[in-house]
Amino acid sequence: MNTLDNYKAIADALATLLFPHVEVIIHELSSQTVVHIANNFSKRKLGDDSALDDLPQDIASLSNLGPYEKLNWNGQKLRSISSVLRNARGEAEFMMCVNMNFSVLEQARDALDALFQVSRLMPQPDALFKDDWQERINTFLHSWLGERQLSLSTLNIKHKRELVEALYAEGAFEGRSGADYVANVLNMGRATVYKYLKALRTEA
């Protein structure tokens, strides 16, 4: 296998991993032509002129060029980076250009921005949420976790008991469904929560 075959394998691997958003083109510097294209979305062809006339004369001193932006034939923005590839003697033989279709990421960002527009949110209706015990439990629970730099997924038995005690002191179990809800949220058995509550009520 020659050097170019190795570079082609790398180009194919990158394009496969990041399909369909990345195209990889290999240019031969001596002939200034395209010698390999993986996931072709720029409509280039093998043998096309590489159009590398603007490269610095001392290309042997280069490693990577970019990242930089350019425009594809269909008007979509591409974010690109080019790497000079050398042979065993350190001579620049090829250039590999990785082109990422950045337009799809911009579209996703714009869609998320529109979805999360704060200006479109309305305050919770007081009449409907004035006694939202679940939200009060959630608010207290995540405040308690944040103060201790903990997360629900990493709580141990000791932490869970401390949290149940803190919720009890906050009045979270005054409603009929509070204990069941907390047991579900903390991934605990209902019997364990009721055991903790029984002990707390006895102490009181």
N, C-alpha and C positions, 0 to 999 in steps of 0.2 A: 504494500500500500504506500503510495507516495504522499508527500506533504499536503497536496491539495485535497486528496481523499480524506485526510484527517480533518481538515478545515470544513469540508462539506458535511462530515458527520456531526461536527459541533454545530454548524448552522442548522442542520435538520433537527437536531435535538432541541435547540432553543425555540425554533418555530413550532415544533410539536408541543413542547411544554406550555407555551404561551398562545397557542392557537385559539381563536383566529385573529388575534390582535397584533401579532408580530410577524414581520417579514425579515428575512436575513438574505443579504446579497453579498457575494464575494466577487471582487474585482481583481483582475490580474494587472499588476502595475506595468509590466514590460510592454504589454499590448494595449493597455488602457481599455480593456473590454470586460464585460460581465461574463463570468465563467460558471456561476452557480446562483440559483434563486430558490429559496425555501419559503413556501406559503406566499406565492406571488400575488400581491394585491396592488402593486404599483404599475402593472402592465409592462414591465421591462421584459426583454427577451435575451436569451443567451447570445452572446456576440455583439450586443449593443455597445455603443461607445460609452465608456464609464463617465465621461464628462468630469474628469479630475484635473482639469487644467489649472484650477485655482489653488491646488495644493502647494505648500511651500516647496522650494527647490530642494532643501535639505530634509527630505522625507525620512532619512535614516534616523534623525533625531526625534521623530514623533513616536508617540505611543497611542494615545486616544485623542480623538477630536470630538468635542461635544460634551454633553448633549446639546443639540440645537433643534430648532423647529423648521419644518418645511411643509409645503402644501402638496397634497396628492392630486392626481388627475381629477378626482371627483369633488374636490374642494375641501376634503377632510384634512384636519391638521395631523401631522406626523411629528413625533418626537424621536430624534435619531441620535445615534452615536456610532462613530467609525473607529475601528482599531487596525493599526498597521501590523501585518503578520510577517514574520521574518523566518528565514531558513536557518539551518544549523550554524551557518557562518555569520549570522546576524544581519544578513542582507534583506532589505524590504522586498518582498515578492508579491504579496497580496494585501488587499484591504477588505475587511469584513464590516459591512454596514448593517446595523440593526435598526429597523424602523418600527416604531410602535404607533398604532392608530390611537391617537390621544383623544380624538373626537368622541369616541364612545364613553370615555371616562368623564369628559366634560358634560356630556348629555346626562350621565348618571348623577353627577354632582348637581346639575341644574334641577333634575327631577327631585332629588333629596331636598334641595333648598326650597323648592316650591311646596313640598310635602310638609316641611317643618316650619313654615312661615308663622312666626309668633303672632303677627298681626291678624291672622285668621282665627286665632283661638279666642273663645269667649270665657268669661269667668264662670265657675261652676254655679248653677242655679241654687241659691240658698235654700229654697223650699225643698229641693230634692236631695241635697247633700248635707243638710244641717246636722244629721245624725249618722254620718257615714263612718261607722266604727271600724270597718276594714281599712279605710284610708288612714284613720288615726293610728291604728296599729302599724300599718306600713311605714308611716312617717316616723313614728317613734323608733321602730325597729331599725330602720336604715340610718337614722341619726345615731343610735347606740352603736351600730356597727362601724360607722364612719369615725366616731370619736376614738374607737379602739383599733382602727385600721384592720378590721376583720371583714370577712365576706361570708355569706350564707353557706357557700360550698366548702369552706374550710373550718366551720365551727366544730369543736369537739364537745363531748358530753358536759364538761365543766362549763364551757361558754354557754351552751344551750340552757343549762339550769340557771345560770346567772341572768340570762336574757329573760327567761320565764319569770324570775323573781322581779326583775326590773319592770316588766310588763304588768305584773300583778300590782306593784306599787303605783303604777300609772293608771290603774283601773281598767285595764284592757279586758278583764274577764268578767265584767259586770253583766255583759250581754249573754244570752243563752248559747250563742254559737262561737264565742271568742276562743274557748279552749280548743275546739275542733279546728278552727281556722289556724291558730298558732301551731298546733300539732302538724298540720299539713305543710305550712310554710317552712317550719324548721325540720321537716322530715323526721318527726318523732312519733312514737306510738301514742295514741290518745291516753292509754292507761298511764303512761309515764308522766304526761302533763298533768293529769288529774291527781296523781300521787304527789307531785310537787306542790300543786295547789292545796291539797288537803293538809300537807305539812305547814304551808304558809298560813292557812286559816287557823290551824291549831295554835301556832305560835302567837298569832294575833289575839 
